[in-house]
Amino acid sequence: MEGIDRIHLILGVTIFLVFPFTRLVHIWSAPVEYFTRRYQVMRARN
């Protein structure tokens, strides 16, 4: 069981260190109001 714990720790630290260099960092810039905002009104051109 000790080997699994060590692998888990190493993978966790690796993800933590690589995270700033991935596109996943954009998850922090997502607007909080996205799911509660009102619908955008679209009108026909004719």
C-alpha positions as CSV (number, residue, x, y, z in Angstrom):
1,M,0.0,0.0,0.0
2,E,2.9,2.3,0.6
3,G,3.8,2.4,-3.2
4,I,0.3,3.5,-4.1
5,D,0.5,6.4,-1.6
6,R,3.8,7.4,-3.0
7,I,2.5,7.3,-6.6
8,H,-0.5,9.4,-5.5
9,L,1.7,12.0,-3.9
10,I,4.1,12.2,-6.9
11,L,1.2,12.6,-9.4
12,G,-0.5,15.2,-7.2
13,V,2.7,17.3,-6.9
14,T,3.3,16.9,-10.7
15,I,-0.2,18.2,-11.5
16,F,0.3,21.1,-9.1
17,L,3.6,22.1,-10.7
18,V,2.5,21.7,-14.3
19,F,-0.9,23.4,-13.9
20,P,0.3,27.0,-14.5
21,F,1.7,26.0,-17.9
22,T,-1.5,24.4,-19.2
23,R,-4.7,25.8,-20.6
24,L,-6.5,24.7,-17.4
25,V,-5.2,27.9,-15.8
26,H,-8.1,29.7,-17.6
27,I,-10.6,28.0,-15.3
28,W,-9.8,30.8,-12.7
29,S,-10.9,33.5,-15.1
30,A,-14.3,32.1,-15.9
31,P,-17.1,34.6,-14.9
32,V,-19.0,33.6,-11.8
33,E,-22.3,35.0,-13.1
34,Y,-22.2,32.9,-16.3
35,F,-24.9,30.5,-15.2
36,T,-27.3,33.1,-13.7
37,R,-27.1,35.8,-16.4
38,R,-30.1,36.7,-18.5
39,Y,-30.5,35.4,-22.1
40,Q,-29.2,37.5,-24.9
41,V,-32.0,38.8,-27.2
42,M,-31.5,37.9,-30.8
43,R,-33.6,39.6,-33.5
44,A,-34.2,38.7,-37.1
45,R,-32.7,40.9,-39.8
46,N,-35.8,41.0,-42.0
